[in-house]
């Protein structure tokens, strides 16, 4: 992420509670999701991305770019629906 100007050195992953996610309209997971959300109110999209752990820089870069493309497309959906 540093190569695109995002410093994550002081950041650590955080867990988001199921209660918080149940308040969302759409939840995107990155693969291997074990979420049990209220299917009537939350649309879950499993993007099934490769795990970047242990991958070389080129593979991680590809995963990062795929995430970026999917997030942009998701935001575009929301803008189009507004």
Backbone as numpy.savetxt, mean C-alpha at the origin, in Angstrom:
# Nx Ny Nz CAx CAy CAz Cx Cy Cz
14.33 4.58 -1.19 13.51 5.77 -1.19 14.38 7.02 -1.19
15.56 6.88 -0.62 16.48 8.02 -0.56 16.79 8.55 -1.96
16.85 7.64 -2.94 17.20 8.08 -4.29 16.12 8.95 -4.93
14.92 8.95 -4.37 13.87 9.85 -4.88 13.55 10.95 -3.86
14.46 11.14 -2.90 14.35 12.25 -1.97 13.48 12.02 -0.75
13.22 10.76 -0.41 12.41 10.46 0.77 13.29 9.75 1.79
13.48 10.41 2.94 14.33 9.87 4.00 13.47 9.06 4.98
13.68 7.76 4.99 12.94 6.88 5.90 13.81 6.37 7.04
15.00 6.95 7.19 15.95 6.42 8.17 15.43 6.44 9.60
14.60 7.40 9.94 14.08 7.47 11.30 12.69 6.88 11.45
12.22 6.20 10.42 10.86 5.66 10.43 10.86 4.17 10.71
9.84 3.71 11.38 9.65 2.28 11.61 8.22 1.92 11.23
8.00 0.71 10.76 6.63 0.31 10.42 5.73 0.36 11.65
4.48 0.72 11.43 3.50 0.75 12.51 2.30 -0.10 12.12
1.72 -0.70 13.11 0.51 -1.49 12.88 -0.69 -0.55 12.88
-1.61 -0.79 11.98 -2.86 -0.04 11.93 -3.95 -0.98 12.41
-4.76 -0.52 13.34 -5.78 -1.39 13.94 -6.88 -1.74 12.94
-7.48 -2.88 13.12 -8.61 -3.30 12.30 -9.75 -2.31 12.45
-9.93 -1.78 13.65 -10.98 -0.78 13.89 -10.78 0.45 13.00
-9.55 0.92 12.92 -9.25 2.07 12.06 -9.50 1.73 10.60
-9.08 0.56 10.16 -9.26 0.17 8.76 -10.73 -0.02 8.41
-11.54 -0.46 9.37 -12.98 -0.62 9.12 -13.67 0.71 8.87
-13.04 1.81 9.24 -13.59 3.14 8.98 -13.24 3.65 7.58
-12.46 2.90 6.83 -12.03 3.30 5.48 -13.03 2.81 4.44
-13.03 3.48 3.29 -13.83 3.01 2.16 -13.07 1.95 1.37
-11.76 2.17 1.18 -10.90 1.27 0.42 -9.62 1.04 1.21
-9.19 -0.22 1.28 -7.91 -0.57 1.90 -7.11 -1.36 0.88
-5.91 -0.89 0.59 -5.01 -1.60 -0.32 -3.97 -2.33 0.51
-3.86 -3.63 0.28 -2.84 -4.41 0.97 -1.76 -4.78 -0.04
-0.61 -5.14 0.47 0.55 -5.36 -0.40 0.87 -6.85 -0.56
-0.07 -7.70 -0.23 0.14 -9.13 -0.35 0.17 -9.79 1.00
-0.19 -11.04 1.05 -0.18 -11.83 2.29 -1.06 -11.22 3.37
-2.15 -10.62 2.99 -3.03 -9.99 3.97 -3.83 -11.03 4.74
-3.92 -10.81 6.02 -4.77 -11.64 6.87 -5.87 -10.79 7.49
-6.16 -9.66 6.86 -7.17 -8.75 7.38 -8.55 -9.38 7.35
-9.29 -9.13 8.39 -10.69 -9.54 8.43 -11.50 -8.27 8.66
-11.88 -7.63 7.56 -12.59 -6.37 7.64 -14.06 -6.57 7.30
-14.87 -5.59 7.65 -16.30 -5.61 7.36 -16.49 -5.49 5.85
-16.76 -6.60 5.20 -16.84 -6.65 3.74 -17.97 -5.79 3.18
-18.95 -5.46 4.00 -20.06 -4.64 3.53 -19.69 -3.17 3.41
-18.67 -2.73 4.15 -18.35 -1.31 4.15 -16.94 -0.98 3.66
-16.08 -1.98 3.53 -14.69 -1.73 3.15 -14.35 -2.55 1.90
-13.85 -1.87 0.88 -13.37 -2.57 -0.31 -11.88 -2.85 -0.11
-11.51 -4.13 -0.06 -10.11 -4.51 0.13 -9.53 -4.90 -1.22
-8.43 -4.26 -1.56 -7.72 -4.57 -2.80 -6.34 -5.12 -2.43
-6.13 -6.37 -2.74 -4.83 -6.99 -2.46 -3.97 -6.84 -3.70
-2.95 -5.99 -3.60 -2.09 -5.72 -4.74 -1.07 -6.83 -4.98
-0.92 -7.76 -4.07 -0.06 -8.94 -4.24 1.31 -8.59 -4.81
1.98 -7.65 -4.16 3.31 -7.23 -4.59 4.38 -8.19 -4.07
5.50 -8.24 -4.76 6.63 -9.02 -4.27 7.15 -8.39 -2.98
7.65 -9.21 -2.08 8.25 -8.73 -0.83 9.63 -8.18 -1.15
9.90 -6.91 -0.83 11.21 -6.33 -1.15 12.33 -6.80 -0.23
11.99 -7.45 0.88 13.01 -7.88 1.83 14.00 -8.84 1.16
15.27 -8.49 1.22 16.32 -9.33 0.67 16.53 -9.19 -0.82
15.74 -8.35 -1.47 15.86 -8.15 -2.91 17.00 -7.17 -3.22
17.53 -7.24 -4.43 18.55 -6.27 -4.85 17.88 -4.93 -5.18
18.70 -3.89 -5.37 18.17 -2.54 -5.59 17.25 -2.45 -6.80
17.58 -3.14 -7.87 16.74 -3.08 -9.07 15.36 -3.66 -8.81
15.29 -4.76 -8.09 14.01 -5.38 -7.77 13.19 -4.48 -6.85
13.84 -3.90 -5.84 13.15 -3.00 -4.91 12.65 -1.76 -5.65
13.45 -1.25 -6.55 13.07 -0.08 -7.35 11.81 -0.41 -8.18
11.78 -1.58 -8.76 10.63 -2.00 -9.55 9.37 -2.08 -8.69
9.50 -2.65 -7.49 8.37 -2.75 -6.56 7.91 -1.35 -6.16
8.86 -0.47 -5.84 8.53 0.91 -5.46 7.77 1.61 -6.58
8.22 1.44 -7.81 7.57 2.08 -8.94 6.16 1.52 -9.16
5.99 0.23 -8.94 4.66 -0.37 -9.07 3.71 0.19 -8.01
4.20 0.34 -6.79 3.38 0.93 -5.72 2.99 2.35 -6.10
3.95 3.13 -6.58 3.66 4.51 -6.98 2.58 4.56 -8.05
2.69 3.72 -9.07 1.71 3.69 -10.15 0.33 3.32 -9.63
0.27 2.35 -8.74 -1.03 1.91 -8.21 -1.67 2.97 -7.31
-0.84 3.65 -6.51 -1.37 4.71 -5.65 -1.90 5.86 -6.50
-1.16 6.25 -7.52 -1.62 7.32 -8.41 -2.94 6.92 -9.08
-3.03 5.69 -9.56 -4.26 5.21 -10.20 -5.42 5.20 -9.21
-5.16 4.83 -7.97 -6.21 4.81 -6.94 -6.70 6.24 -6.67
-5.77 7.18 -6.53 -6.17 8.58 -6.34 -6.96 9.08 -7.54
-6.54 8.71 -8.75 -7.27 9.12 -9.95 -8.70 8.60 -9.93
-8.91 7.38 -9.44 -10.27 6.84 -9.31 -11.12 7.72 -8.41
-10.54 8.12 -7.28 -11.30 8.94 -6.33 -11.63 10.30 -6.93
-10.70 10.88 -7.68 -10.94 12.18 -8.31 -12.03 12.04 -9.38
-11.98 10.96 -10.16 -12.98 10.74 -11.20 -14.37 10.52 -10.61
-14.43 9.91 -9.42 -15.71 9.63 -8.77 -16.30 10.87 -8.10
-15.49 11.89 -7.88 -15.95 13.08 -7.14 -16.81 13.99 -7.98
